[in-house]
Amino acid sequence: MLELRDVSKSFGGTAVLRPTTLTVEPGRTTVLIGASGCGKSTLLRIMVGLIPPDTGSVRFEGEEVTPANAMALRGLDRGSVQVTDLFSTDAEIKYYHLRVLEDDLGFFPSYYAVLLSRDDLAERAPAAAESLHTLENLIDNDEMVELNARVKMDRVSETRAAAEFLNRKTDLAIPIPEDTVWEVWKGRFVKFLQNTEEHLFLVAVSLTAAVLIAIPLGVWAYKRPRLGKYILGVVGVIQTLPSLAVLVFLIPLLGLGAAPAIVALFLYSLLPIVRNTYTGLQEMPANLRESALVLGLPARFRLWRVELPLASRSILSGVKTAAVINVGTATLGALIGAGGYGQPIITGIRLDDIGLILQGAIPAAVLALLVQGLFSLAERWVVPQGLLIK
């Protein structure tokens, strides 16, 4: 039995499938009928495991479907599905004892692994170039299935599986890392520190740039009301753009790595800081503003000594919101090689390893709480004492 409960799907912020509940019982024919664009094709893709739903759950014979092709593979294993598509190097081929059919008509595209290096690699590092060339034609489909199964099914580290393979196939004599409890936790801790450093770098650089740009924009929007409408409108539109779409757009301009991730995080930090700066200045008590004018204080002095201090609580609240958003959104940077806590999450999804996913998700959540707490403490020193009196 196939059960779908409240499944929905959106692409680019547009809902293509509203929450749907459906039960497909074995031995019965189910027909989906609806107008064009109502989500029939999307629902079918979710049912066969090609795409995951945004909300809800999909269960096949009582078990929740999590990997993209898990339902089809379980069906093959139990005899309820006769044929499905997969990659010819998937680890599940060995696990489920599947028979891979030859694509003699060439319907599916072929994928080949190639070595890509700079022209002068052989001159700069001849030993490394020679070692790379020893891998040519060394791994066939069956060997790749075995290696993938060692990592995904047997839970052997990628480093150990690769070292064992190279020692078996070549004369490189690579030391095999020990998979003892101490070595495993030591490796995890080292990776945790590396991911933390990368994540903090992404958040710190993007947030600092956003503060330097967004606060002046908020002041400008307050001082120039006509222009302020456009400033708030532009940063509002930027906030609605899907984060993955922004990253994809920035890759041709900035390449892979930290740069496009920092720019994307910077853009998403603008709205809360700009809006809170503008709101804090706009909602300043009129009598205080008039008092500063009556005293004949210069405009710049009024801004630095009266208006910004009075709006500091609202401004700091905007910076805190942007920081927390950045901590969560920065995990997507792993998709483009920026590292951070998103790296174990992406790897865990690829290997179907909940433990790896939690190694990125839990620290990201804890870091968001720490950031929020630090800004709450900073409020005591940044905001004038008189504004803190309740």
N, C-alpha and C positions, 0 to 999 in steps of 0.2 A: 504494500500500500504506500502511495505517495501522498504526503500531507503538506500543504502550504498554509501557513497561518500569518495573516496580516503582512504579506510580503509587499514591498514597494521598491521603486527604483527611480532615480533621477540621473540625468546627464547634463552637466554644465549648469546646474541649478534649476533645470526644467524637469518637472515631474512627468515621466513617461508611463508610469504604472502606479496607480493609486493603491492603497492597502487592499489586498485581495486574499481571501481564504478559499482554498479549494482542496478537495479530497479526490484522488484518483484510485479507485479500488481495482484490484487485480481481476482480470477476466472481463472487464467492462470497457466499452469505448467511450471516451470523453472527447467532446468537440467544443472548441473555443469559437464563439461567434461574437462579432462586434464590428463597429465601424473602423475604417482605416485610421490608424493613429491612436487607438484606444489602449494599446499595450499588449496585444496578443503575442507578437513575436518576442517581445521582451520577456513575457511570462514563460513562453516555451524555453527560452534560453536559460532562465532561472531554473526551470523544472529539470532540465537535463544537465545542469551544473556547469554551463559555459560561463555564466557570470554570477556573482553573489548578489543577494538582495541588500538594499540599504537598511531595511528594517524587516522584522519578522523572522521566521525560521522555516527551513525546508527539511522534512524528515522522510527518510526512505526506509520502510519496514521498521519504524520506531526509532531509528538512529538519526541524529542530526547530521546533516551534510555540511562539512566545512571546507575541504579542498575542492577545487573547481571540478575535478572529474571523479570525486569519490563515489558519487551515486552510481555512475555508469560502471565503475570498476567493481563495486560491490554487487551490482546486478550481474556482471559477467561471472563473478565468483559463485553466485547463487543460482545461476541459470535463468534469471528473469530477463536478462539482456543478452542479445546474441552477438552484437558487434558495436564497436564505438571507435572514436579516433583518439590517438595519443601520440606523444613523441616517442620515437623509436629507441630513445635512451632513458626513458622513465624508469625509476627504481621499482615501480609497481609491477612491471613486466615480470620480474623475478619473484616478487612477493606473492602475486596472484597466479603465477605459472601460466601467463598468457601466451598465446600464439600470435605473433605479429605477421600480418599479411603483407605480401610484397606489393608495392604500388607500381605495378608494371605499366600502367597507363600514364604515370607521371602527373596525377591529379593534384597532389600536394607538393608544395615547393620543397626543394632540398636545402638543408642547412649544413654548412661545412665550417669547421674551426680552422682558422688561419693564424699564423704568427705575424704580428705587425710590429716593426721596429724601425728606428731611424737608420738612414743610409750608412752612417759612420759607426754603427754599433760594433761591427766586426773589427774596426780599427781601435776603438776606445776600450772595448772589453771583449777581446777574442774568446776568452774562456766562457763567458756568459753566452755569447753567440753560438759557440759550439754546443753548449749544453742545451740550448733551445732547439737547435737543429736535430738533436738526438730524439726529440719527441715526434718528429715527422713520421706519419704513418704508423705510429706506435699504438694508438688507441682505436679500436673498432667499436661497433655498436654494442656487442656483447660485453666487452671490457668496460665500456662506459656505464652500462646497466649495472654491472657488478660494483663499480666504484660508487655510483649513486645509491645503490642499496646499502652499501657499507655505512654511508653517512646518514641516510634518511631512515632506514629500517633498523640497522644495528646500532645506531647512535654513536658511531665512531667519529672522532673529530676529523675534519677535512684535512688537516695537516698530517695526521697519522695515516689516513687512507692514501693520500698522495705519496707520502714517503715510502710506505710499504710497496706501492705499485712501482715506483721508480727504482727501488732496490731490486725488485723482482725482474724488471724488464731491462735495466741498464746497469752500468758499473759505477754509478755515481756514489754509492755508499753513503746515503743520507742518514744521519742519526734519527732514529724513530723516537718521538716524544713519548714519555710515559703517561699513561692514562690513569695514574693514581688519583685518589681523592684530593691530595694536596696539590698535585700539578694541575688538576682540573680547576680547582678553586683559585689557584694562583693565576692561571691564564684568564679566568673570568674577571678577577680583580684588576689585572693589568688592562684588559679590554674595557672594563668599567671606567677606569681612570682616563683612558684615551677617549672614550665616548663622552665622558663628562667634560674634558678639556675642549673637545670640538664643539659640544653643544653650548657651553658657556661662551665660547668665542663667537659663535653665530648670533647668540642672543645679545651679548654685550655690544658688539660692533653695530649691529642693526639698530638696537635701542638707543645707543649714544647718538648715532646719526639722526635718528628720528626726533630725539629731543632737541638737537641743535637746529633742525629745520622746522619741526611742527610748532614749537612754541612761538617763534617769530611769525609763522603763518597765522596762528590763532590771534596774536596781537594785531596783526595787519587786518584780519577779518573784523576785529572789534573796532579798529580805528577807521576803517573804510567799509561801511555797511554794504554798499553796492557791490564792491569787489568781494566782500565776505561771503555773499550768497554763492558766488561761483567757486570760491575756495572750498567751502563746506560741501558743495555739490560734487566737486571733482574728487575729494578724498572719500566722500560717501560712495561714489561709483567704484573707486578702486577697491573699497572694502568688499563690494559684492562680487568681484571677479573670483572665479574658482581658483584656489591656490595652485592646483596642478596645471591649469591653463596658463597661469602667470609664469610658472617655472618653465614650461615648454616654450613659451614665447621668448623667455630670456636666454635660453640655451644657445640659439644662433648668434646672439649678441655678445654673450659673456663666456660661452663654453660651459663645460661641466665643472663641478667643484663648489667651493664655498661662495664664490662671487655672486652667481645668480640667486643662491639661497639667501644671502645677506640682503640683496636688493629687494627680493620678494618680501622678506620679513620687515624691512624698512617701510615698504609701501603699506603693509597691513598695520603698521604701528602709527601711521599718520592720523587716522580718523579719531581714535580716542583721545590723543593728546591735543590735536587741533580743536576738537569740539569742546573738550573740558577747559582748555585755555580761554576760548571764546566765551563759554558759558560763565566761567568764574569772573571774567572781567565785566560781562554784560549784567550779571546779577549783583554787582557791587552796590551797596546802599547809596542812593542818590545824595543823601546829605553829606556823606564822606567825600564823594566826588566834588560836590559843590564847595565844601570847606577847603579842599586843596586848591580849587580855582580862586576862591576869595583871598586866600593867603598869597596869591600871585606866584605860586610855584611853577617853574618851567615844565614844559610837557614831558621832557625826558626824566626830570626829577620825580614828577608825579607818577610816571610809569614804574620806575625802579623802586621808589620809596613808599608809594601808597598803593597803586593799583595791583601790581604783581604780588606783593606780600599779602594783600587781602584775598587774591585769587589763588594763592599758593596751595591751599587745601584741595581745591578742585583740579588744579594742574597736576599735583602729585597723584591724585586719584586716577587721572587719565594715563599718566606714565605707568602706574602700577597695573592698570588694565592692559596696556600695551605689552608690558613685560610678561604677564601671565599668558597672554595670547601667543606671544613669541615663543615661549617655552614649549607650548603644545604644537604650534605650527612648524617649529624647527625640525620636528621628527620627519617631516616630508623631505627635508634636504637630503636624506640618505638615498632617495630615488635618483639623485643626480650626482652622487659621489661626494656630498658635503660632510658625511659622517654624522656624529652625534648619536643620541639615543635612538634615532630611527634605524640605525644600522642593524642592531640585533632584532628589531621588529621585522624589518624586511627579510633578514635571513631566516627568522623563525617562521614567517609565512611561507617562504620558499621550501623550507625543510619540514613544514607541518609540525613545528616544535613549540608547544605552548610555553615551555620554560624559557626559550630564547626570546619570545615575544614579551614575556613579563620582565625580562632583564632590561628591556628598553622602556616598557610602559610604566612600570612602577617608579624607576628613578625620575622619569619625566613628570609624573604626578607629584612626587615628593618635592622635586625642584620647584614646581609651580607653587606649592604651598610655602616653601621656604622663601621664595621671592616675594610672595604676598606678605609674609610675616616681616621680612626685612624692610619693606616699604612702609609697613605700619609703624615699625620702630623709627624709621627715618622721619616720619611725620612729626615726631616730637622735637626734632632739631630744625627742620625746614620750615614748618608752619609757625607763625608767631604765636606765642603763648596765649595771648588774649583770644585767639580764634579757637583754641583747644578747650576753653572753659565751656562746659555744658550748662 
